[in-house]
Amino acid sequence: MLTLNKLLARGAGLAPALLKRAATVELDWDVRQKSRFDATDSQGRALGVFLPRGSVVRGGDVLVAEDGSLVRVIAAPQSVLVVRHCSEHGSAFDLLRAAYHLGNRHVPLELQPDRLQLEPDHVLADMLRAMHLIVSEAQAPFEPESGAYGEPAAHGHGHAGHDHAHDHGPAQASTPAPTPRGRPVGVALKAAAPAPHVHGPGCGHDHDHGSGHHH
């Protein structure tokens, strides 16, 4: 058995020629979220993977063996539910709302610009259809979103050097006007900005899709 105990996210630092020659192993999400598992690569070799606890393997990552051998990971197609918004009765915002509700249930969820993907669950499928979303079954690789503070290297996305400040000027009160005796007569506060309009229940917009709407 070939023992692999190192993970290179997306094959970082490896030459393309090495990646092209490397053996591959197809793993579904159930296996890739484990830190220790057995598998068989494209060359028929038995693999024993022993990674640090909490490790998650993504498609495109490279496993490194004790002897330096490389094995490139492919996210295997598996059964998933694909969720899309209904262009006739809704908008892409419906996907954002669905992601919020699924996140509250701690459902592993893959986010794409035009769809959501999750593991099959008929209760969740019924809930999503009741929200006027289109739910279908498919065979596809599944790469759920990691935690907000997890796997920083896996996606190669950092915020170093990004300026997220939104300073719109000082918000402190204006200088009080003195009275003849030097006592302030009051403080003029900066007027509060009007609350933004929120689309939701009670907003007065017509959200009736009709009782005969089905997907």
Residue pairs with C-beta under 8 A, 6 or more apart in sequence:
1 38
1 46
1 47
1 48
2 41
2 45
2 46
2 47
2 48
2 65
2 67
2 69
2 71
3 48
3 50
3 65
3 66
4 47
4 48
4 49
4 50
4 63
4 64
4 65
4 66
4 69
4 71
5 49
5 50
5 51
5 64
5 65
5 66
6 51
6 63
6 64
7 51
7 55
7 57
7 61
7 62
7 63
7 64
8 14
8 61
8 62
8 63
8 64
9 58
9 61
9 151
9 153
9 154
9 156
10 58
10 60
10 61
10 62
10 154
10 156
11 19
11 60
11 61
11 62
11 72
12 153
14 62
14 70
18 70
19 62
19 70
19 72
22 62
22 70
22 71
22 72
23 41
23 42
23 43
23 45
23 69
23 70
23 71
23 72
24 41
24 42
24 71
24 72
24 73
24 74
25 39
25 40
25 41
25 42
25 47
25 63
25 71
25 72
25 73
25 74
26 74
26 75
26 76
27 37
27 39
27 57
27 73
27 74
27 75
27 76
28 75
28 76
28 78
28 142
29 75
29 78
29 108
29 119
29 142
29 143
29 144
31 37
31 39
31 57
32 56
32 57
32 58
32 59
32 73
32 75
33 56
33 57
35 49
35 50
35 51
35 52
35 53
35 54
35 55
36 49
36 50
36 51
37 49
38 46
38 47
38 48
38 49
39 46
39 47
39 49
40 46
40 47
41 47
41 71
47 63
47 71
49 57
49 63
51 57
56 146
56 150
56 151
56 154
57 63
57 73
58 73
58 75
58 143
58 151
58 154
59 73
59 74
59 75
59 141
59 143
60 72
60 73
60 75
61 72
61 73
61 154
62 70
62 71
62 72
62 73
63 70
63 71
63 72
63 73
64 70
64 71
65 71
74 141
75 141
75 142
75 143
76 141
77 139
77 140
77 141
78 139
78 140
78 141
78 142
79 119
79 120
79 137
79 138
79 139
80 110
80 117
80 118
80 119
80 120
80 137
80 138
80 139
80 140
80 142
81 117
81 118
81 119
81 120
81 121
81 124
81 125
81 128
81 135
81 136
81 137
81 138
82 115
82 116
82 117
82 135
82 136
82 137
82 138
82 140
83 95
83 98
83 115
83 116
83 117
83 118
83 128
83 133
83 134
83 135
84 95
84 114
84 115
84 133
84 134
84 136
85 91
85 92
85 93
85 94
85 95
85 133
85 134
86 94
86 132
86 133
86 134
86 215
89 132
89 209
89 213
90 132
90 133
90 209
92 114
93 199
94 131
94 132
94 133
95 115
95 116
95 133
97 131
98 116
98 128
98 131
98 133
99 109
99 111
99 116
101 127
101 131
102 109
102 116
102 118
102 124
103 109
105 124
107 118
107 121
107 124
108 118
108 119
108 144
108 145
109 116
109 117
109 118
109 144
109 145
110 116
110 117
110 118
110 142
110 143
110 144
110 145
111 145
117 140
117 142
117 144
118 124
118 144
119 142
120 137
125 135
128 135
129 135
129 215
132 209
132 213
132 215
133 215
134 215
135 215
146 154
146 155
152 158
171 190
173 187
173 188
173 189
173 190
174 187
174 188
174 189
174 190
176 184
176 185
176 186
176 187
176 188
177 184
177 185
177 186
178 184
178 185
179 185
197 203
199 205
